Amino acid sequence: VPHTFRVNWWGSRGQRESITTDENPTVLSHLRPGTEYSISVCTVLQSSGLESDPVCTTVCTEPSAPERLRVEEVRSRSVRLLWDPPTKMEGVSYTFSITYTCDGEEPREQTTGASSNTADLCDLSPGVEYSFSVCTELHTGGRSSACSTRARTQPSGPGRVKATDVRSRSVTLCWERPVSMEGVSYMIHIIYSCEGEEPRSEIISPETTTAVLSDLRPGMEYTFNITTVLPNNSFSRASTARVRTKTILDELVCELGLEQHLKNKLTLSMVLEIDGETLTDESIQSLKSLPWCFLRRLMMVNMTARSVSCATKVDTASQTEDSFLDTLFTPQGNSNEVNPLDLLTAVFLCSDGFLQQEMVLKMSMCQFSVPLLLPKGDAQQLGSSSLSKSQILNQVLSNPQQYHDTFVHRNMVCGDTPRKISNGLVEISWYLPCGNRNIDIFSEPVAITNLRGDLSDFQTQYSFLCRTSAAVFVFCDDFGTDWNLLGSPHSQARLFLVSDSQSRSFNKDDFRRRVSEFQLQHSNIIMKGPQMNDSEFVNKLCLAISDLLKGNLSKISVEQMSVVAHEFGIPVDEDYMSCQRGKQMADAITAKISEIPEYKEKMLPLQGTTWKQLAKLEKEECRLKNAGEKNIEMYKSELSEQKQKLREQQGAHGISEPMSCFISAMSGSTEERAYFLKWMRINLDHLSRKKLSSLREKYKEECQNSSENKERIAELDQQISSCSLGVEHFLREMGQLYESACSLPEGHTFRQKMQRLPWLCAELLLEGFPLELVDGDASNIPLQWVTQVLKELHCRTQYKIRVVTVLGVQSTGKSTLLNTMFGVQFAVSSGRCTRGAFMLLIRVKEDFKGSLDVIASWRLTQKG
């Protein structure tokens, strides 16, 4: 029977559509995706058009799929996906289903609403490639086809980057391993740079978590960015660290254990403290012990002070013959070696002015050159010289029979160790003739300075030396460098050229050109020729200096050099404000002194005749030699009355203006007080030296030639005592002021004012200043004064003290012994009797108190 099929369908919106077809099956098109349709099919006879009962069903079309799935953002633990929404899905309720997986993991799903076309997928593994698919899902469970893409998560970055070792030219970095990167192939990429420098990079294998980055610039801030890099060049977020490299000075002082003393300077009292190393002479095992060994030896005026080095031990017994022979021909670097000049420079830069002054004093006593200008940095050399400038200078300053290493040179212990911070150091040393032409090298005193390092890097120092020197000797064999630097506009000195024609770097043509440029006279060229040995060359140099001395040379004192230093912007230690204030206070007192005996009588009257009479009365109170037939108690009463009258006479003098100024200066800050006392000592020594030099010479002659003329010797001794004026006389006057005040009633104003004096003196003891215990001129002890000072000291410290006393006859070196043993500063005087007893306090280091069972030690020396 001929027939067709009528298909009717309608969606949720109610719009009905129909088609007639003879095909079975048939395709219905132009339907809306994700929509539920009702469909009916019936048979229609072609002849009559009759329809059968319809067959009905319900169908939901598949939703349309999202389009253009892409990765918007990739991180190590998350990915953000973005897609275009499906088309023709208006009015249809649906969601998006996201499926993602990687090798070795079960697929995971995540659903998001139709209103969003993005998804953040978290908790992913870093550095892994994932496949992502997104489909549209209806509430009935129907799904569209999937839209897919692939992406690799970022690697996780290194964590907690820190610098474990910072040096001047290298930094050691340490970081935590990237997390959850097991099984992932990666490398560590380090990019670093500083201002004014192109970035540099290093690739590090993942097996290590440290890296040493070298060839850096000292004293610069570097930025280090560390990332994890995958084979496809994707990289993690950077872990960043900013590190400032140490200056070469900072690095060296850190190696020497002096880093805290760049700001908190070393003091003399610190150096004199007693510890375990003070009592032993064991070999030095570490760099941190070098400065202290150097200082201890120097304070004891030990000539080997500069020859300090760490002990090194090479086990040759276990070496094979080949390895042993190899070491003989291989340069052996030692990281535990420090050039003596670097050690000296570091210690000076870490010391306060008082320790520096004491070091210079001890160095001059050892006949070492001393620093004149301290350096700031490091540099290379102008040209080169095969001649050891310092060693030649040592030969110039030494007699042939008595060679002495005044300047450090390359053949000394560690002298060939490369210098780090001492380039730019200017040393000075003096040659003083004795008056014997057969021995004297030069007929006049000569000061020789030595500039270390490259002249081109230290133009300020060079210009300073040109202004302050009579002649400048330049040692160089290589004349191919920029020699215009030698033409300093500030030069007032004759220029001498010192060279070795046998040096490999010597070039005749360059040499001729430089001589012509500077128009040097023949006498200003000192050349070591092929047939000349060192002795002949040194003699040639000495002759040039001797010829200079015969001319009319400009001369300048060290004090005048400070004026020139200011012109070149070179800071001078005396410019320090506390130093200047101390100097002003000292000058205010000493400027009014003309004749010392008269000054002592008028301005320091309490320690004169009255005090000596009191001393005799106190001795008589103990001895009672002159009591005769008198009643003892009555005699003691008479002596007491006489003492009271003498104390009243002392009190009538009051406080002189200089003593008032002295006590006022002593009451200032610790630093100003120290500078004040130092300037007082310098000024008073200068005043006393004018008269004492001739008196001491006469005293020495009388003692040697006519020791039986005791009256003349006693007279000279009294004159020396009268013309001597030092800080101890002012401190003695303080003691007498206190003793005089103690005889007054308790509430007396003057007595109240003097109560602070023992406290001030106790402060001096704690600062390492010697205190007079026995007045040698009066042969007496100001008992109340000394007692109260010691009480104040005990209240301040509660110290348990051990006493060391040295007794001996005149001029047997008692003070010198203590000064050498402990590096202290007891006054010494050869050829006359320095009467009295002095005491000085030396601290014991905290970690050594238990060993000695004391925390301080008295050093007493009995003079006379």
C-alpha positions in Angstrom: 0.0 0.0 0.0 1.6 3.3 -1.0 2.1 5.5 2.1 4.2 8.2 3.7 5.1 9.2 7.2 4.1 12.5 8.9 6.5 13.6 11.6 5.4 16.3 14.0 7.6 17.8 16.8 7.4 20.7 19.2 9.7 22.0 21.8 9.2 23.5 25.2 8.2 26.8 23.6 5.2 25.1 22.0 6.0 25.9 18.4 5.0 22.9 16.3 6.7 21.8 13.1 5.9 19.0 10.7 7.4 17.2 7.7 6.2 14.4 5.5 8.8 11.8 4.3 8.9 8.4 2.9 12.3 7.7 4.5 12.8 5.7 7.6 14.8 6.7 9.4 14.7 10.4 8.8 16.7 13.3 10.2 15.2 16.3 11.9 17.3 19.4 11.5 17.4 22.9 12.7 16.6 21.9 16.3 17.8 24.0 19.2 20.6 22.4 21.2 19.9 21.2 24.7 16.1 21.4 24.2 13.5 18.7 25.0 11.3 17.9 22.0 8.0 15.8 21.8 7.9 13.9 18.5 5.0 12.0 17.0 5.0 9.8 13.8 2.0 8.5 11.9 1.4 6.6 8.6 -0.5 8.5 5.9 -2.1 6.6 2.9 -1.3 8.3 -0.3 -4.6 7.4 -1.9 -7.0 8.6 0.8 -4.8 10.7 3.1 -6.0 8.7 6.1 -3.6 8.8 9.1 -2.9 6.1 11.6 -2.6 6.6 15.3 0.6 8.4 16.0 3.6 6.9 17.8 5.0 9.5 20.3 8.3 9.9 22.1 10.3 12.6 23.9 13.9 13.5 22.9 16.5 16.0 24.3 19.0 17.4 21.9 22.7 17.4 22.8 24.0 20.8 24.1 26.4 22.7 22.0 30.0 22.5 23.2 32.2 25.4 24.5 34.5 26.9 21.9 38.1 28.1 21.9 39.3 26.6 25.1 42.6 28.3 26.1 44.9 28.7 29.1 44.7 32.3 30.5 47.2 31.9 33.4 49.6 29.2 34.4 51.1 28.9 37.9 53.0 26.2 39.6 49.9 24.9 41.5 47.0 26.3 39.5 45.8 27.0 36.0 43.1 29.4 34.9 41.1 28.2 31.8 39.0 30.5 29.6 36.6 29.5 26.8 33.8 30.9 24.7 30.3 30.0 25.8 28.3 27.5 23.7 26.0 29.0 21.0 22.2 28.8 20.7 21.8 27.9 24.3 19.5 30.7 25.3 17.0 29.7 27.9 18.7 26.3 28.5 19.8 25.4 31.9 23.3 23.9 31.8 26.7 23.8 33.5 30.3 23.3 32.4 32.1 20.1 33.3 35.9 20.4 33.3 38.0 17.3 33.2 41.8 17.4 33.7 44.6 14.8 34.2 48.3 14.2 33.8 50.4 11.1 33.4 50.2 8.9 36.5 47.1 10.6 38.0 43.4 9.7 37.9 41.3 12.2 36.0 39.7 14.9 38.1 36.5 16.9 37.4 35.2 20.3 38.3 31.9 21.9 37.5 31.1 25.6 37.0 27.9 27.5 36.3 26.8 28.7 32.9 27.3 32.3 34.0 31.0 31.8 34.1 33.3 30.9 31.2 36.5 30.7 33.3 37.7 28.1 35.8 40.6 28.1 38.3 42.0 24.6 38.7 44.1 24.3 41.8 46.1 21.7 43.7 48.1 20.8 40.6 51.5 19.4 40.5 54.2 21.9 39.5 56.2 21.4 36.2 53.8 18.8 34.9 51.9 18.7 31.5 48.1 18.5 32.0 45.3 17.8 29.4 42.2 19.9 30.0 38.7 19.3 28.4 35.5 21.3 28.9 32.0 20.2 27.9 28.5 21.5 28.4 26.3 19.4 30.7 22.5 19.6 31.1 20.6 19.0 34.2 19.4 15.8 32.7 22.9 14.5 32.4 23.4 15.1 28.7 26.8 16.3 27.7 28.2 18.0 24.7 31.4 17.0 22.9 34.5 18.1 24.7 36.7 21.1 23.9 40.4 20.3 24.8 43.8 21.8 25.3 47.1 21.0 27.0 49.4 23.0 29.2 52.4 22.6 31.5 52.2 24.1 35.0 55.0 26.4 36.1 57.8 24.8 38.1 57.8 25.6 41.8 60.5 28.1 42.6 63.3 27.7 45.1 62.3 28.9 48.6 64.0 31.0 51.3 67.1 32.2 49.6 69.8 33.5 51.9 73.4 34.4 51.8 75.4 32.1 54.1 78.8 33.6 53.3 79.4 37.1 52.1 82.9 38.2 51.0 84.3 41.1 49.1 84.4 39.3 45.8 82.1 36.4 46.3 78.7 35.4 47.8 77.6 32.0 48.8 73.8 31.5 48.3 71.7 28.8 49.9 68.1 28.0 49.1 65.4 25.4 49.8 64.6 22.8 47.0 61.6 23.5 44.9 58.7 21.5 46.4 56.8 18.7 44.7 59.2 18.5 41.8 60.1 14.8 42.2 60.5 13.2 38.8 60.5 16.5 36.9 63.5 17.5 34.9 64.6 21.0 35.7 67.6 23.3 36.4 68.2 26.2 38.7 68.9 29.5 37.0 70.5 32.4 38.9 70.5 35.9 37.4 72.5 38.6 39.3 73.7 42.2 38.8 74.6 45.4 40.5 74.2 49.0 39.5 76.3 49.9 36.5 76.8 46.2 35.5 75.2 43.9 32.9 73.3 41.0 34.4 75.1 37.7 34.6 73.7 34.2 35.0 74.6 30.8 36.3 73.0 27.4 35.6 73.0 25.1 38.6 72.1 21.4 38.7 69.1 20.4 40.8 71.2 18.1 43.0 72.7 21.1 44.9 71.1 23.9 46.9 74.1 26.2 47.2 76.1 28.2 44.8 79.2 30.4 45.1 79.1 33.4 42.8 82.5 34.9 42.3 84.2 37.8 40.5 81.9 40.3 42.2 82.8 43.9 43.0 83.6 44.8 46.6 81.1 47.0 48.5 78.3 46.8 46.0 74.6 45.7 46.5 73.7 42.8 44.2 70.3 41.5 43.4 70.1 37.7 43.0 67.0 36.2 41.2 66.8 32.4 41.4 64.3 30.5 39.3 63.5 26.9 38.4 63.7 26.4 34.6 62.2 23.5 32.7 63.5 22.0 29.4 60.8 23.9 27.5 62.3 27.1 29.0 59.3 27.8 31.2 60.4 29.1 34.5 59.1 29.7 38.0 58.6 32.9 39.9 61.9 34.2 41.1 63.1 34.0 44.7 65.0 37.2 45.3 67.8 38.1 47.7 69.7 41.4 47.9 73.2 41.2 49.3 75.8 43.9 49.7 79.3 42.5 49.2 81.8 43.4 51.9 84.5 45.9 51.3 88.0 44.4 51.3 88.6 46.1 54.6 85.4 44.6 56.1 86.4 41.2 54.9 89.9 41.3 56.3 88.8 42.7 59.7 86.1 40.0 59.9 88.8 37.3 59.2 90.9 38.9 61.9 88.0 39.0 64.3 88.0 42.8 64.6 84.6 43.5 62.8 83.0 45.0 66.0 86.0 47.3 66.5 85.5 49.2 63.2 82.9 51.2 65.2 83.6 50.4 68.8 87.4 51.0 68.7 90.0 49.0 70.5 91.4 50.7 73.5 94.7 50.4 75.3 93.0 48.9 78.4 91.5 46.2 76.2 94.9 45.3 74.9 96.5 45.3 78.4 93.8 42.9 79.8 95.3 39.6 81.0 94.0 36.4 79.5 95.2 32.9 78.9 97.1 33.8 75.8 99.0 36.5 77.7 100.5 33.9 79.9 101.5 31.4 77.2 103.5 31.6 74.0 101.8 29.0 72.0 101.8 29.1 68.2 99.0 31.0 66.5 96.4 28.7 65.1 93.9 31.1 63.6 93.7 34.5 61.9 91.7 35.9 64.8 94.7 35.5 67.1 97.0 37.5 64.9 96.0 41.0 65.9 96.2 40.2 69.6 99.6 38.5 69.3 100.9 41.5 67.3 99.6 43.9 69.9 101.0 42.0 72.9 104.4 41.7 71.3 104.4 45.3 70.3 103.4 46.5 73.8 106.3 44.5 75.1 108.6 46.2 72.5 109.3 42.8 70.9 111.2 43.2 67.7 109.3 40.2 66.2 105.9 41.9 66.5 105.5 42.2 62.8 106.6 38.6 62.1 103.4 36.9 63.3 101.7 34.2 61.2 99.5 31.2 61.7 101.3 27.9 62.2 101.1 25.6 59.2 102.1 21.9 59.2 102.5 19.9 56.1 102.5 16.1 56.5 105.3 15.2 54.1 105.7 11.7 55.6 102.5 10.5 54.0 103.3 12.0 50.6 104.6 10.0 47.7 107.8 11.0 46.1 106.0 12.4 43.0 103.5 14.5 45.1 106.3 15.7 47.3 108.4 16.9 44.4 105.3 18.5 42.8 104.7 20.6 45.9 108.3 21.9 45.7 107.7 23.4 42.2 104.1 24.5 42.8 103.2 27.9 44.4 101.7 27.2 47.7 98.9 29.6 48.6 97.9 29.9 52.2 94.6 31.4 53.1 95.8 31.9 56.7 98.5 34.3 55.7 98.1 38.1 56.1 100.6 40.6 54.8 102.1 42.4 57.9 101.1 45.8 56.4 97.5 44.6 56.0 97.6 43.5 59.7 99.1 46.8 60.8 96.6 48.8 58.8 93.6 46.8 60.1 94.7 47.1 63.7 95.2 50.9 63.3 91.8 51.4 61.7 90.2 49.5 64.5 92.0 51.3 67.3 91.1 54.6 69.1 93.5 57.5 69.1 95.2 56.6 72.4 96.0 53.1 71.3 97.2 54.3 68.0 99.5 56.7 69.7 100.8 54.0 72.0 101.4 51.7 69.0 103.4 54.4 67.2 105.5 55.0 70.3 106.2 51.2 70.7 106.9 50.9 67.0 109.4 53.8 67.0 111.1 52.1 70.0 111.4 49.0 67.9 112.8 51.2 65.1 109.8 50.3 62.8 108.4 52.7 60.3 105.1 54.1 61.5 101.9 55.1 59.7 101.7 58.7 58.6 98.6 58.4 56.3 96.2 55.5 56.7 94.6 54.2 53.4 91.0 53.8 52.5 91.1 51.1 49.8 93.2 48.9 47.5 94.8 49.3 44.2 97.5 48.0 41.8 100.9 49.5 40.9 102.1 52.2 38.5 104.3 50.2 36.2 106.5 47.7 38.0 109.9 47.5 39.6 112.2 44.6 40.1 113.8 46.4 43.0 112.3 46.0 46.4 111.8 49.6 47.4 111.3 48.9 51.1 114.3 46.6 51.3 116.5 49.2 49.6 115.3 51.8 52.0 116.2 49.5 54.9 119.7 49.2 53.6 119.9 53.0 53.2 118.9 53.5 56.8 121.1 50.7 58.2 124.8 50.5 58.9 126.5 47.6 57.0 127.2 46.0 60.4 123.7 46.5 61.8 121.0 45.8 59.2 117.5 46.5 60.4 114.1 45.9 58.8 112.6 49.4 59.3 110.1 49.0 56.5 108.2 45.7 55.8 109.5 44.1 52.6 108.7 41.0 50.5 111.4 38.8 52.1 110.0 39.1 55.6 107.5 36.6 57.1 104.3 36.8 55.0 105.8 39.9 53.3 105.2 38.3 49.8 101.5 37.8 50.6 99.4 40.0 48.3 98.3 43.2 50.0 94.6 43.8 50.4 94.0 47.0 52.2 97.4 48.6 52.8 97.9 50.1 49.3 97.8 53.9 49.9 99.5 53.6 53.3 102.2 56.2 53.8 104.8 55.2 56.3 107.5 57.4 57.8 110.8 56.7 59.6 113.6 58.8 60.8 117.4 58.5 60.6 119.1 60.4 63.5 122.9 60.7 63.3 124.9 60.2 66.5 127.7 62.7 65.6 130.3 60.1 64.7 131.4 60.5 61.1 132.7 57.0 60.9 129.3 55.6 61.7 126.8 58.2 60.5 125.2 57.5 57.1 123.9 61.1 56.9 125.2 64.2 58.6 121.7 65.5 59.4 118.4 64.0 60.6 116.4 62.6 57.7 112.8 61.6 57.5 111.9 59.0 54.8 108.3 58.3 53.8 107.2 55.3 51.8 103.9 55.2 49.7 102.6 51.7 49.2 100.7 50.8 46.1 99.9 52.5 42.8 100.8 56.2 42.6 98.0 56.7 40.0 95.4 55.5 42.4 96.7 57.7 45.2 97.2 61.1 43.7 96.1 62.8 46.9 98.8 61.1 48.9 101.4 61.7 46.1 100.5 65.4 46.0 100.7 65.6 49.7 104.2 64.0 49.7 105.3 66.3 46.9 104.3 69.3 49.0 105.9 68.1 52.2 109.1 66.5 50.8 112.4 67.9 49.7 112.8 65.1 47.1 110.6 62.3 45.7 112.3 59.0 44.5 110.1 57.0 42.1 111.1 53.3 41.7 110.0 51.9 38.4 111.2 49.8 35.4 108.1 49.9 33.2 107.9 53.3 31.5 105.0 52.4 29.1 102.3 53.7 31.5 100.8 57.1 32.0 103.7 59.0 33.6 101.9 62.4 33.4 100.8 61.6 36.9 104.3 62.4 38.1 103.9 66.1 37.1 102.0 67.1 40.2 101.1 70.8 40.2 101.7 70.9 43.9 105.2 69.5 43.7 107.9 71.4 45.5 110.2 68.5 45.6 113.0 67.3 43.2 112.0 64.2 41.3 114.5 61.3 41.1 114.0 58.3 38.9 115.3 54.9 40.3 115.4 51.9 38.0 117.0 48.6 37.1 118.2 48.3 33.6 118.4 44.5 33.9 114.7 44.2 34.6 112.6 42.3 32.0 110.1 45.1 31.9 112.8 47.8 31.2 112.7 49.3 27.8 115.4 51.7 26.7 113.2 53.7 24.2 110.5 54.2 26.8 113.0 55.2 29.4 114.7 57.8 27.0 111.3 59.2 26.2 110.3 59.7 29.8 113.6 61.3 30.7 113.1 63.7 27.8 109.5 64.5 28.8 110.4 65.4 32.4 113.7 67.0 31.5 115.5 65.1 34.3 119.0 66.0 35.0 121.6 63.3 35.0 122.1 63.5 38.7 118.4 62.8 39.2 118.6 59.4 37.5 119.7 56.5 39.6 120.2 53.4 37.5 121.3 50.0 38.7 123.5 48.8 35.8 124.5 45.3 34.7 127.8 45.3 36.7 126.4 46.9 39.9 125.5 44.8 43.0 123.0 45.8 45.7 125.7 47.3 48.0 127.0 49.6 45.3 123.5 50.6 44.3 122.6 51.5 47.9 125.8 53.5 48.2 124.8 55.4 45.0 121.4 56.1 46.5 122.9 57.3 49.8 125.2 59.7 47.9 122.3 61.2 46.1 120.5 61.8 49.4 123.7 63.2 51.0 124.1 65.6 48.1 120.6 66.8 48.6 121.3 67.5 52.3 124.1 69.8 51.3 121.7 72.1 49.4 119.2 74.6 50.8 116.2 72.3 51.3 112.8 73.3 52.4 112.0 71.6 55.8 108.7 70.9 57.4 107.6 69.5 60.7 105.0 66.8 61.3 102.8 69.4 62.9 103.1 71.6 59.8 102.2 68.6 57.7 98.7 68.7 59.2 98.1 72.1 57.6 99.0 70.7 54.2 96.8 67.7 54.8 93.8 69.9 55.4 94.5 71.6 52.0 94.2 68.2 50.3 91.1 67.1 52.3 93.0 64.5 54.3 91.4 64.2 57.8 93.7 64.6 60.7 93.2 62.7 64.0 93.6 65.9 66.0 90.6 67.4 64.3 88.3 65.2 66.4 86.1 67.4 68.5 86.8 65.7 71.8 90.5 65.9 71.1 90.2 69.6 70.3 88.3 70.4 73.5 90.9 68.4 75.5 93.6 70.4 73.8 91.9 73.7 74.5 91.5 72.9 78.2 95.1 71.8 78.5 96.4 74.8 76.7 94.5 77.1 78.9 96.4 75.7 81.9 99.9 75.3 80.4 100.0 78.5 78.4 100.5 80.5 81.6 103.6 78.5 82.7 106.9 80.2 82.2 109.2 79.3 85.0 108.3 75.9 86.4 109.7 76.3 90.0 107.9 79.6 90.5 104.7 78.1 89.0 104.7 75.1 91.3 105.3 77.4 94.3 102.4 79.7 93.5 99.9 77.5 91.7 100.5 74.2 93.4 101.4 75.4 96.9 99.9 72.5 98.9 102.6 70.0 97.9 105.4 72.4 98.8 107.2 73.1 102.0 104.0 72.8 104.1 103.4 69.3 102.9 107.0 68.2 103.6 106.7 69.6 107.1 103.5 67.6 107.6 105.3 64.5 106.4 108.1 65.0 108.9 105.5 65.5 111.7 103.6 62.3 110.7 106.9 60.4 110.8 107.7 61.8 114.2 104.3 60.8 115.4 105.2 57.2 114.6 108.9 57.3 115.7 108.8 59.8 118.6 112.5 60.3 118.3 112.5 63.9 119.5 110.2 63.4 122.5 113.1 63.6 125.0 111.9 63.9 128.6 108.4 65.2 127.6 105.3 63.3 128.4 104.5 61.1 125.4 100.8 62.0 125.3 101.6 65.7 125.7 104.2 65.4 122.9 101.7 63.7 120.6 99.2 66.4 121.4 101.8 69.1 120.4 102.5 67.3 117.2 98.8 67.1 116.4 98.4 70.8 117.0 101.3 71.5 114.7 99.8 69.3 112.1 96.4 71.1 112.4 98.1 74.5 112.0 99.9 73.3 108.9 96.6 72.0 107.5 95.1 75.4 108.1 98.0 77.0 106.3 97.3 74.7 103.4 93.6 75.5 103.5 94.4 79.2 103.4 95.8 78.8 99.9 92.5 77.6 98.6 92.2 76.3 95.0 94.4 78.1 92.5 92.9 79.0 89.1 94.9 76.3 87.2 93.8 73.6 89.7 90.2 74.7 89.4 90.5 74.4 85.6 92.2 71.0 86.0 89.5 69.6 88.3 86.8 71.0 85.9 88.4 69.3 82.9 88.7 66.0 84.9 85.0 66.1 85.6 84.1 66.0 81.9 83.3 63.0 79.8 85.6 59.9 79.8 86.8 60.6 76.3 87.5 64.3 76.8 89.2 63.6 80.1 91.5 61.1 78.4 92.4 63.7 75.6 92.9 66.4 78.2 95.4 64.3 80.2 97.2 63.3 77.1 97.6 67.0 76.0 98.6 68.0 79.5 101.3 65.4 79.4 102.5 66.5 76.0 102.5 70.2 76.9 104.2 69.7 80.3 106.8 67.4 78.9 107.6 70.0 76.3 107.9 72.7 78.9 110.0 70.5 81.2 112.3 69.3 78.5 113.8 72.7 77.8 115.5 72.9 81.2 115.7 69.2 82.2 117.8 68.1 79.2 120.9 70.1 80.3 120.3 69.3 84.0 120.1 65.6 83.4 123.2 65.7 81.3 125.1 67.5 84.1 123.6 65.0 86.6 124.8 62.1 84.5 128.3 63.5 84.2 128.6 64.1 88.0 127.4 60.6 88.8 129.9 59.1 86.3 132.9 61.3 86.9 132.7 62.4 90.5 130.3 60.2 92.4 131.9 61.3 95.7 130.7 64.9 95.2 127.4 64.1 96.8 126.4 67.6 97.6 126.7 68.6 93.9 124.7 65.6 92.9 122.1 66.3 95.5 121.9 69.9 94.4 121.4 68.8 90.8 118.8 66.3 91.8 116.9 69.0 93.7 117.0 71.3 90.6 115.7 68.5 88.4 112.9 67.8 90.9 112.1 71.6 91.0 112.1 71.9 87.2 110.0 68.7 86.7 106.3 69.3 86.1 103.9 66.6 85.1 100.3 65.5 85.4 101.3 63.7 88.6 102.0 67.0 90.3 98.4 68.2 89.5 97.0 64.9 90.8 99.2 65.2 93.9 97.7 68.7 94.5 94.3 67.1 94.2 95.2 64.7 96.9 96.5 67.5 99.2 93.3 69.5 98.6 91.3 66.5 99.7 93.6 65.9 102.8 93.3 69.6 103.7 89.5 69.5 103.3 89.3 66.4 105.6 90.6 68.6 108.5 87.6 70.9 108.2 84.2 70.3 109.8 81.8 67.9 108.1 79.4 70.5 106.8 82.0 72.9 105.5 81.4 74.0 102.0 85.0 73.4 100.8 84.9 69.9 102.2 81.7 69.1 100.4 83.3 70.3 97.1 86.3 68.1 97.5 84.3 64.9 98.2 84.1 64.2 94.5 87.9 64.1 94.0 88.5 60.5 95.1 85.8 59.3 92.7 87.5 61.1 89.8 90.8 59.5 90.7 89.2 56.0 90.9 87.9 56.6 87.4 91.5 57.3 86.2 92.6 54.0 87.8 89.9 52.2 85.9 91.0 53.8 82.7 94.6 52.5 83.2 96.2 55.7 84.5 99.0 55.3 87.1 98.3 56.8 90.5 100.9 58.0 92.9 100.8 56.0 96.1 103.9 57.4 97.8 105.1 61.0 97.3 108.8 60.6 96.6 109.6 64.3 97.2 108.0 64.3 100.7 108.6 60.6 101.3 105.1 60.3 102.6 101.7 58.7 101.8 98.6 60.9 101.8 96.8 58.3 103.7 93.2 59.7 103.7 93.4 60.4 100.0 94.7 57.0 99.0 92.3 55.2 101.3 89.3 57.1 100.0 90.4 56.5 96.4 90.6 52.7 97.0 87.2 52.7 98.7 85.7 54.5 95.7 87.3 51.9 93.5 85.9 49.1 95.6 82.4 50.5 95.6 82.6 50.9 91.8 83.8 47.4 91.0 83.9 45.0 94.0 87.1 43.8 92.4 89.2 41.0 94.0 92.7 42.2 93.4 96.1 40.6 93.2 99.1 42.8 93.9 102.5 42.6 92.1 105.2 44.8 93.5 108.7 45.5 92.2 111.3 46.8 94.6 114.9 47.7 93.8 117.7 50.1 94.0 118.0 53.2 91.8 118.2 52.8 88.0 117.8 49.0 88.0 115.0 49.0 85.4 112.0 48.3 87.7 109.5 50.4 85.7 111.0 49.2 82.5 110.5 45.6 83.6 106.8 46.1 84.3 106.3 48.2 81.2 107.9 45.4 79.1 106.0 42.5 80.9 102.6 44.1 80.8 102.8 46.9 78.2 101.9 49.5 80.8 103.1 53.1 81.0 105.0 53.6 84.3 107.3 56.6 84.0 111.0 55.7 83.5 114.1 57.9 83.9 117.6 56.8 83.3 120.4 58.3 85.3 118.5 59.9 88.2 116.2 58.7 90.9 112.5 59.1 90.2 111.3 58.8 93.8 108.0 57.5 95.0 105.7 54.5 94.4 103.0 54.3 91.7 100.2 51.9 91.2 98.3 50.9 88.1 95.3 48.6 87.6 95.2 46.0 84.9 91.9 44.1 84.2 91.6 40.4 83.8 89.4 39.2 80.9 86.0 37.8 81.9 86.6 34.3 80.6 89.9 34.1 82.6 88.8 35.3 86.0 88.3 31.8 87.3 91.8 30.7 86.3 93.5 33.5 88.3 90.7 33.7 90.9 91.0 37.5 90.5 89.4 40.1 88.3 92.0 42.8 88.5 95.7 43.1 89.3 97.7 45.9 90.8 101.1 46.7 89.5 103.2 48.7 92.0 106.7 50.0 91.3 108.8 51.5 94.1 111.1 54.2 92.8 114.2 55.3 94.7 
